[in-house]
Amino acid sequence: MQALGNQYGRLQSARGGTISESASRSSLYLTTLTGSVVALSFVAQASSFGQAFFVFALALLPVLFFLGTVTYYRLVQTGVEDVIYARAMSKIQRYFSEIDPAHADLFSEMGVDQVGLNKLGLFRLRWQQFVGAAAMVAMVNAIVGGVFIALIVDYLAKPGPIVSIAIGAAASLIIGVVFFRHQWRIIMHVAKVLPI
């Protein structure tokens, strides 16, 4: 019993670590993005959206997109780690509930992974991928990628703002779909390896 209690505490600490890392990585990405947008606005004002603005934007946005991509991948990894720890904690809770069936309700199996949320009726597994930190970073990063592509098109081909914006919006949509399809494949793989 002491070993199980010790293991439960270690799993709880590990889950806290994944949540903390997810929050700090998301915060780092969004803070960097905010600072970059402010810098872009200053350069746009100073150059009246001239050559200097495009050079600065085309140098800065790929770096932001790279940071967003690696942040997204790490958030997916920490999400998977969190599910693994939650499932292990649920096993220990189930074992504790079987020791004294009269008090089994004290060790209910309500984890906060997809299984626990589904039991509570909050989210279906299909929609769960849209509410996590990885999904938020993926969506914001898809927009960064779309803006970068719109600026490249406008700078090189000069088709006009409507066409550039439409191409950038389509690129954002495609990038977002790629991120969400990747995340769904990971979720399905985890569900197969760790069945409910």
matplotlib code that plots the C-alpha trace (Angstrom):
import matplotlib.pyplot as plt

x = [0.0, 2.9, 4.5, 1.2, 0.7, 4.2, 3.7, 0.4, 2.2, 5.0, 2.4, 0.6, 3.8, 4.6, 1.2, 1.8, 5.0, 3.4, 0.7, 3.3, 5.5, 2.5, 1.5, 5.1, 5.7, 2.3, 3.1, 6.6, 5.2, 2.3, 4.6, 7.1, 4.3, 2.9, 6.3, 6.9, 3.5, 4.3, 7.7, 6.1, 3.6, 6.5, 8.4, 5.2, 4.7, 8.3, 8.5, 4.9, 4.7, 7.7, 10.6, 11.9, 8.6, 8.5, 12.2, 11.6, 8.3, 9.8, 12.7, 10.7, 7.6, 9.5, 11.2, 7.8, 6.3, 9.2, 8.8, 5.1, 5.6, 8.1, 5.8, 2.8, 4.7, 5.9, 2.4, 1.1, 3.9, 3.1, -0.6, 0.2, 2.3, -0.5, -2.9, -0.4, -0.1, -3.8, -4.5, -1.9, -3.5, -6.9, -5.6, -4.3, -7.7, -9.5, -7.3, -8.0, -11.7, -11.6, -9.9, -13.1, -16.1, -18.3, -16.1, -15.4, -17.1, -14.1, -11.8, -14.0, -12.3, -12.8, -9.6, -9.2, -8.0, -10.4, -11.9, -12.7, -14.1, -16.3, -17.6, -18.5, -20.3, -18.1, -16.5, -16.6, -13.2, -13.5, -14.0, -11.4, -8.6, -9.9, -9.8, -6.2, -3.1, -1.7, -4.8, -4.6, -0.9, -1.7, -4.4, -2.4, 0.6, -1.5, -2.5, 1.1, 2.0, -0.9, 0.2, 3.7, 2.5, 0.2, 3.1, 5.3, 2.7, 2.0, 5.7, 6.7, 3.6, 1.7, -1.7, -3.5, -4.6, -7.7, -5.9, -3.0, -5.4, -7.4, -4.3, -3.1, -6.4, -6.4, -2.8, -3.9, -6.7, -4.5, -1.8, -4.5, -5.9, -2.5, -1.9, -5.3, -5.0, -1.6, -3.0, -6.0, -3.7, -1.7, -4.9, -6.1, -2.7, -2.8, -6.4, -5.2, -2.1, -4.0, -7.5, -10.3]
y = [0.0, 2.4, 1.6, 2.3, 5.6, 6.6, 5.7, 7.7, 10.7, 10.4, 10.1, 13.2, 15.2, 14.0, 15.2, 18.5, 18.8, 18.2, 20.8, 23.3, 22.7, 23.1, 26.4, 27.8, 26.7, 28.2, 31.4, 31.6, 31.2, 33.7, 36.2, 36.0, 36.3, 39.4, 41.1, 40.3, 41.8, 45.0, 45.1, 44.6, 47.4, 49.8, 48.9, 49.3, 52.8, 53.8, 52.4, 53.1, 49.4, 49.8, 47.6, 47.5, 46.2, 43.3, 42.4, 42.5, 40.5, 37.9, 37.4, 37.3, 35.2, 32.0, 32.1, 32.5, 29.7, 27.4, 28.3, 27.6, 24.3, 22.9, 24.3, 22.5, 19.2, 19.4, 20.2, 17.1, 15.1, 16.5, 15.9, 12.2, 12.0, 13.5, 10.8, 8.0, 9.3, 9.8, 6.2, 4.9, 6.9, 5.5, 2.0, 2.7, 4.4, 1.3, -1.0, 1.2, 1.0, -2.8, -3.1, -2.0, -2.1, -0.4, 2.8, 2.4, 5.8, 7.5, 6.3, 7.1, 6.8, 10.3, 11.3, 14.5, 12.8, 12.2, 9.2, 11.2, 14.1, 11.8, 10.1, 13.6, 14.4, 17.4, 16.5, 13.7, 12.4, 13.8, 17.4, 17.1, 17.8, 21.4, 22.5, 21.8, 24.0, 22.2, 23.0, 26.7, 26.9, 25.0, 27.4, 30.5, 29.1, 28.3, 31.9, 33.0, 30.7, 32.0, 35.6, 34.7, 33.2, 36.2, 38.6, 36.5, 36.5, 40.2, 41.0, 38.9, 38.9, 42.0, 40.6, 43.0, 42.8, 40.7, 38.0, 37.9, 37.7, 34.9, 32.9, 33.5, 32.4, 29.3, 28.5, 29.0, 26.6, 24.0, 24.3, 24.1, 21.0, 19.4, 20.2, 18.9, 15.7, 15.0, 15.6, 13.3, 10.5, 10.8, 10.7, 7.6, 5.9, 6.6, 5.3, 2.1, 1.6, 2.6, 1.3, 2.7]
z = [0.0, 0.8, -2.5, -4.4, -2.5, -3.3, -7.0, -7.0, -5.6, -8.3, -11.0, -9.7, -9.6, -13.2, -14.4, -12.7, -14.6, -17.9, -17.2, -16.1, -19.2, -21.5, -19.9, -20.0, -23.6, -24.7, -22.9, -24.4, -27.9, -27.5, -25.8, -28.6, -31.1, -29.4, -29.3, -33.0, -34.0, -32.0, -33.7, -37.1, -36.5, -35.6, -38.7, -40.8, -39.4, -39.9, -43.5, -44.6, -45.5, -47.8, -48.6, -45.0, -43.7, -46.2, -45.5, -41.7, -41.9, -44.3, -42.0, -38.8, -39.7, -40.6, -37.2, -35.5, -37.6, -36.6, -32.9, -33.2, -34.9, -32.3, -29.5, -31.0, -31.2, -27.6, -26.4, -28.2, -26.5, -23.0, -23.7, -24.4, -21.3, -19.3, -20.6, -19.7, -16.2, -15.7, -16.9, -14.5, -11.6, -12.6, -12.2, -8.7, -7.8, -9.1, -7.0, -3.9, -4.5, -4.7, -1.2, 0.6, -1.7, 0.9, 0.4, -3.3, -4.0, -2.2, -5.0, -8.0, -11.4, -12.7, -14.5, -16.5, -19.6, -22.6, -20.8, -17.7, -19.6, -21.7, -18.5, -17.2, -20.4, -21.1, -24.5, -26.9, -27.9, -31.5, -30.1, -27.4, -29.8, -30.3, -26.6, -25.7, -25.7, -28.7, -30.7, -29.7, -30.8, -34.0, -35.0, -34.2, -36.0, -39.0, -39.2, -38.9, -41.8, -43.8, -43.2, -44.3, -47.5, -48.2, -47.7, -50.0, -52.7, -52.4, -52.4, -55.3, -57.6, -56.4, -57.4, -55.1, -51.4, -52.0, -53.9, -51.4, -48.4, -50.1, -50.8, -47.2, -45.8, -47.9, -46.8, -43.1, -43.6, -45.2, -42.5, -39.7, -41.3, -41.4, -37.7, -36.7, -38.8, -37.2, -33.7, -34.4, -35.6, -32.4, -30.3, -32.1, -31.7, -28.0, -27.7, -29.5, -27.3, -24.1, -24.6, -22.6]

ax = plt.figure().add_subplot(projection="3d")
ax.plot(x, y, z, "-o")
ax.set_aspect("equal")
plt.show()
